[in-house]
Amino acid sequence: MAALLSVENVTRRFGGVVALDGVSFDVPAGEIVGLIGPNGAGKTTAFNVITRLYRPDEGRIVFDGHDLLRTPVHRVVKRGVARTFQNVALWPTLSVLDNVKIGAQARRGVRSAEELLEYVGLSGLAHRPAAGLPFGTLKRVELARALASGPQLLLLDEPAGGLNHEEVGELGRFIQQLRADFDATVLLVEHHMNLVMGISDRVYVLNFGRLISGGTPQEVQRDPAVIEAYLGDASAAA
């Protein structure tokens, strides 16, 4: 299947620290793709480069045939790329509904903000301010906001953070369902290995800013480099 997103030899430095070191990978249209690695491996930096929060020092990023590095930051969403954040980024004084409506301002999707809140199970909180809501609820608000722009590519940055084992399983089924319901391609950064390996069509592994493995979940799990760098770490299996 053709790549919707191609990250080509991307390098990003922060002073003397090389956060991404010549990283290349493809995200085929219609797939769920996992991006994993230990803390500090460069996963969120990759997301920030793709969404133009950072500009790479070297390399190209091609999305749906367009060079994203030539796309103004404020037009990335218009191109069809939306994301959530590891630490939720919402407007706390605005209502849940208004937070979701903001997602449709740059590029309107096919569903209304009200429909999206129903989809994520938050219709009853539409007029509550975001401030003070539980973290897991805020993550669902942020997801609804991302979906409001009708993205072709949805970047999910640690969506399972703060969830218990049962909720992680439900989240995995939900991500698979939204791929079908919204005809979306998903790039997923996550530490929950059972979630990533259970729903991803392919997985890429970063370690110290370098891509060390890529393939099906089964191939990646058998890769000695991955076992040593990540999967062999007892804390990573939590």
N, C-alpha and C positions, 0 to 999 in steps of 0.2 A: 504494500500500500504506500502511496506517495506521502512524503513527509509534509506535514502542515507547518512544523517548526524545525529549522536546522540551526544548531549552534555550531559554529565552525572556528576551531582553533582560538577560542576566547581566552584571553589572559586579563586578569584584573589585579593590580597591585595597590596596596595601602602602605606607602612608605617602603620599608624593607620587607614587608610581608606579602607573599604572593598568594592571594586568596583563591584565584583560579589560574591554572597553569596549562595553557594550550588545550582547553577542554572542547571536545566535539561530541555531539550526539544529535540524533534525530527523534522527533516525536511524530509518528505517523497519524494521519487523520483518523479519528474514530476510536483511538486506543486510549487506555489508561496506562500511563507510564510512571513508574516509581523512580524517584531520585533519592538515594540513601547514602549514608556515610556517618562516621562518628561526629560528635560535636566539633565544630570548627573546620569541617571538611570542605566547606564552600557552597553548601546547598542553597542557603538563603541568599548568598551573594549571587549565585546563578539566577535566582528569581529576580533579584534587584537589577541585574544586567538586562535580562529579557524584557522587563517592564520599564526599562530606561531610567530607573532611579539612580543607577550608576552607569557610566559609560566605560566600556572595556578599553584597556590600553592597546589591545591587539584583537583581531578576529572580526568575524561577521555574524550577524543574526538575521536569518531570513524567515519571514512568516508569511505564509500564503503567497509566496512569490515576491514579497516586498522586503526591501532592506530596512529592518527596524531601526538601524542606527541613523538612517536618513529621515526617520519619522519623528516629528516633534513629540516630546513627552506627553503633552496633553491629547495627542491623537492616537496613542497606543490603544486605548480602549475603543476608539472608533474603528480601528483596524480589526477588532474582534478578540482582544486579549483582556481578560479580567483575572483578578487574584484575590485571595484572602491573605491575612498576615498571621505570623506566629503569635505576636501580641496584638490583640484585636484593635483595629483602627476605626472607631466609630465616633460620631459626634454625640457626646454624652447628654447634652441638654436637649437634643432633638428627640422626637418620638421615634419608636421603632419603625413606624410606617414611613416617616420622613427620611430616615436613614436609608431605607430601601429605595425610595423615590430618587434619591441622589444618584443611585447607580444607573438610572435610566436617562439622566440628563445628557451624558456624553453619547450614548448609543442605545436607543430604545429596543428592548427585546419584544417578544411576541406576547408576553404575559404582563399583566398589570402588577403593581406593587402589592395590591391586596391579594391577588391570586398567588403570588410568590410566598407571601406570609402564610397563606393556607397550606401551600406545598411543603413548607418547612415546619409546619405545626405551630405557628405563632400568631394565628389570627386574633386570639384573645388578648394579646399584648400590643396590638397595633398602636394604641394611643398612649402607651406608657413611655416615659423617657427612658433612653438606653441606660442612663446612670443607675447603678444599683442592681441591675439584673445579673443573675448568675453567669459565670464565665462561659459555660456551655451554651446558654441561651444567646449570649452575645455572638458566639461563633456562628450560630444559625442565622442571626440577623445579618452578619457580614456575608455569609454565603448567599442569602437572598438578595443582598445588594449587588453582589458580583453577577448573579444570574439575571438581574434586571437589565443589564446591558446586552443581553443575548449573545454571549461570547461564543466564538468558535473554539477558543482555547481557554480553559479554566485552570489556573494555577492555585493549588491548595497547599498552604504552608502549615504543616503540622495540625491538621483539622482534628486529630484525636486527642490533642493535649487536654488534660484534665478529665478525660472520660474513663469510666470503669470498664471492665472486661466486656460486660454485656453490651454497653453502649458502643464500644469499639466495633463489635460485630454488627450492630445495627447501622453504624456509620458506613461500614463497607458495603452493605447491601444498598444503602441510600445512594452512595456514589455511583454504583453500577446502574441504579435506576435512573438517576439524573442524566447520566451519559445517554441513555436511550431516550428519555423524555425530552431532552433539550438538544439532541444530536450534537453533543459537545465532546471535544477531545480534552482529556484531563492529564495534567502533569502534577504529580503528588510528591511532596516532601514529607516524610513521616519517619518517626522512630519506632513505631509499633510494627515489628517485622511480620507478624501474623496478618495484619491488615494489608501491608504492601504486597506480600507474596501471595495473598489470597485473592486480590482483585486486579493486580497489574498484568497487562499483556507482555510487558517487558520492563526490565529494571536496569538502571545505570547506577554505578557505585563510585562515589568520590572519596578520596582520602588525601588529606593535606593539599587540597586544591587540584589534584590530578584525577582523571578518570582511570580507574584501575580495572573495571569490568563492565560488561553490558551483555544482555541477552534475556532469555526467558527467566522467570523466577527460579525454575529448576536448575538452569545452567549457572545462574549467579550463586545460588546456594551451595553448589558443588565446587565453586572456584576457590582454590587454596588461598589466593590473595585476599579474597573477600572474607573468608573464614578467619584469617589472621587479623585483618584490619578492623572488622566490624562484627560479623556474626559470631566469631569466637569469643567476643567480649560478653561476659555474663550479664552485664548491665544492659546490653543492647537487646537482649531477648525479653526484657521486662515489658 
